[in-house]
Amino acid sequence: MKRVLLFAFGFLLIVDGLWLLSLDKIHLGIVLPIFIGLIFMMTAIFYGAIQRFLAQHPKVHSFWRVSWAVFWLWLISLAGFFAYLHYSSQQSASIPKVRAIIVLGSGIENGQPSPTLKARLDAAVPAAQQNPQAAIIMTGGYGRHEKVSEAAVMRQYMLQAHHLPAQRIYLEDQSTSTALNLANSKAVLAQLHIRADQPVAIVSSDFHLPRAAAIAKHEGYSHIYTISAPTPLYIRYNSWLREYFAFLSGWLLNEY
C-alpha cells in the first residue's frame, strides 16, 4: 500500500508540474515538486532492488535513512510555513485613510495581467474607492521580450476594468523584484510629496504579503497597511512553496 501511495502521489506531482509548465509558468515551486515526484515514483517502482542494495551497503543505508528523516523534517517546516501564510492572509486589517496604494506586480501573460496579478488589482479597488484622494502606484518593469512594462499593463487594466481616474495612477516601471518595487516607489511618493512615514497601503497576494511587509519596513515605510489578494487555486500551493524559499533567501540577503 505504501508503494502504491508513493507512486500515486509522485505521479500527481509530476502531472501537476508538467501542466503548469505547459502554461509557460516556471519557477522553483513548480520544478521542485516534479523532482520530488520523480524520486517518489522511482522509489516505488524499484523498491525491492533498492532495499537489496541498501542491505548490502550499511553506510549507504544509514545515509538513505538520514535523507528521508531530513525530508520529513523539511515537510513539517513547510507545513508550518503554509499554516503561517494562511493565518497571515486572514489578518489583513480594514484599511483606514491612506495617502497612497502600492500594488505589487506579479507577471503578465499575452499582454494581460496574469490571474495572480488580476487578483491583486481587483483587491486594490475597494481601498482605492474608499480613499478617492490616494495615489495608486503600479509596480513592475519589463520582462524578457516584452515591449510594455508590467506597470503599464496594470494601469490599463484598472482603467478598463474598474474605470479608475487615470490621473490617480502612477507607474514604477523599472523594477524586477519586490525590494526594487518598494525602493523605487519611494521616489514616486516623494514626487507626490508623500513621505514613507505616512499611511500607505500595500497590495499583494496572500502568500507574498508577510515578506512584502517586512521588506517595506526595511526600506523605511513605517506606517503600512496590507491588503491580501487570494492566489488562484491552480497555482496556490506551488506559489506558497516558491515563497518558502524566497522567504529564506530574503532573510539571508538581509532584505528585511
N, C-alpha and C positions, 0 to 999 in steps of 0.2 A: 504493500500500500504506500509506503514512504517513497519508493522509487516511482510509482505512478504519479503521486502528487508532485514530486520534484520535477518530473518530466513535464507534466501538465502546466505547472507554474512557469517553468522555463520557457515552454512553447508560447504561453500567453505574453510573457515579457518580450520575446523576440518579435512576435506578430505586431504587438502594440508599437514597439520601437520602429520597425520597418514601415508601418503605416504612417507614423509621424514623419519619418524621413521622406516618404513619398510626397508629403505635403510641403516639402522643401524646408523642413524645420530640423535643425541640427545643433545640439548642444550637449553638454555632459549629462544632463538629466534624461536624455534620450539614448545616448550611446552606451552609458554605463549599464542600464537595465538589459540592453541587448547582450552585452558581455556577460553579465550575471546569468542571464537566461541560457546562454551557450554552455556555461560551466554546469548549470543545473542539469541540462539535457544530457551532456556528455557523462556526467557523474551517474545519472540514472541508467543510461544505455550500457556503460562499461563498468557498472558497479562491481560485478563479480571479479573481473580482471583487476580492477583497482585494489580490491580487498586482498587478492592473492599477492599482488606486487607489494602492498604495504606489509603483509605478514612476513615477507622475506627481507624487508628493509626497515628495521626498527626505528632508525633515525628519521627516515622519510615519514614513517607512520606518526612519529611524535610531531614533526613539522605539520603534517596534514591535520592532526587534531588541534594543534595550536591555531592554525589558519582558520579553521571552522569556528573556534571559540572567539577569535578576534572578529570574524564576520558577524557572529551573533551579537557580540557587544556593540559593533557598529550599527546593526539593525536596531538595537534598543535605543542607542543615542539618536538615530534617525527618527524613530517613533516619538521620542521625547521632543525633538525639534518640530515635528509635524504638529504635535499637540500644542506646543508654544505658538506656532503660526496660527493655528485655528483659534486659540484663545485670544491672541492679539487682534485678529481680524474682527472679533466680536466686541472689541473695546473702543472702537472709534467713537469719540465723544461728539455730541452735537456741536456744530460749528457756529461760534458767535460772530460778531462783526470782525472781518479781516480786511487788510489793506491789499492783499494780493492772493491769487490762487495759482500755484505752480503744478502743472500736470506733467508727470514724468513719462517719457516716451517708452515704447515697447515694440517697435518694429512695424513696418508697413508691408503689405502684400499686394502686388499688382497695382500699386499706386493708391491703395486704400489702407486705412488703419487695420491692423491685424485684429482678430477677435479680442485678444487680451487688451490691446490699446483702445479699441472701441469701448470696452467696459470701463476703462479708466476715464475716458472722455465723457461717457454718459454719467458716471458717478460724480463728475465735477459740476454738472449742470445745476442741480439743486442749490449748491453753495453759491454758484455764480448768480442765480436768480435771487437768492436771499441777500446777496451783497452786491447790489447793482453798481456801486462805485468802485468795486475792487478790480484791479488789473488782473488779467488772465494771461499767464505765461506758458506757452507751449515749448517743450524742450525736446531736442533731438536733431542730430546732424544728418550728414549724407552717408548712406550705406554704399556698399560696393555696387557700381554700375547704376547708381540712382542719380537722376538729374534734379530731383526735387527733394528738399530736406524733409525729414520726418516731421519737424515742427510745422512746416508749411502744409503738409497733408492733414495734420491735426487741426490746424486753423480752418482749412477748407471744410472739414467735416463739421466743425462746430457752427460754421456759417450756414451750411446747407441743411444739416440735420436738426439743429436747435435754434437757428436764426438769432444767434447772439450778435450784438453790435460789433462790427469789425474794428472799430476804434478802441475797443476794450482789450483786444487780443494782441499780444506781443510775442515775438519769436526769439528763442535762444536756439540757434541752428548750427552751432559749431561743435557740439559735444558728442561724445561717443560712449559715455559712462554716466552712472548716477552721480559720482563725485563731481564730474565736469558739468553735468546738468545743473547742479546746485551751486557750484562755484561761479559758473558763467551767468546764472540767473541773478546773482547779486549785482552784477554790473547793470543788468536791465532794471532791477529795482532802484539802483542808485540814480539812473537816468530819470526815473519817475519820482524821485525824492522820497523813496520808501526805504527805511533803514532795516537792517537784518534783525534788529531787536523789536520791531513792530510785529503785530499779529499777521502771520502768513499761514495759509493752508497748503498742504502738500498732498497731492492725489497720486495714488499708485495702487498696484494690485495687492490683495490681502497678504500674499507671501512676501512681498517686497517692502512693505511699509516699515517693519521694525528696523531693517538695515538702512532704509532711506532716511528715517527719522534720526538714527544715530549719526549718519553721515552729515545730515543737515546741522545738527548741533556741533559737530566737529568743524563745520565750515563757518560757524558763527551765528547761525539762526538760533535765537534764544526764546522765541515766542511762537512756536509752531503748533498747528493742529493737523491731524491726519484724517484723510478721507479714504476709506478702503473700497476697492472695486473687486468684485468676485472674479476669480480666474475660471475661464471656461473649463468644464469638467473634463473634456477630452485631453487637455494638456495640463490639468491642475497638478497632479502628483509628480509629473516629470518636471514641472516648473519648481515645485517645492523641493525636489531632490537637487536640482541645479542650485537653488538658493542656499541649501545646506552648505555646499562647498563655497559659494560666493560669500556667505557669512563668515566662514573660517578664513578665507583669503583676505577679506576686508579687514579682519582683525589683525592678521599677520602683516598686512601692508599699512597698518596704522591709519585706516580711513575713518576710524571712529574711536 
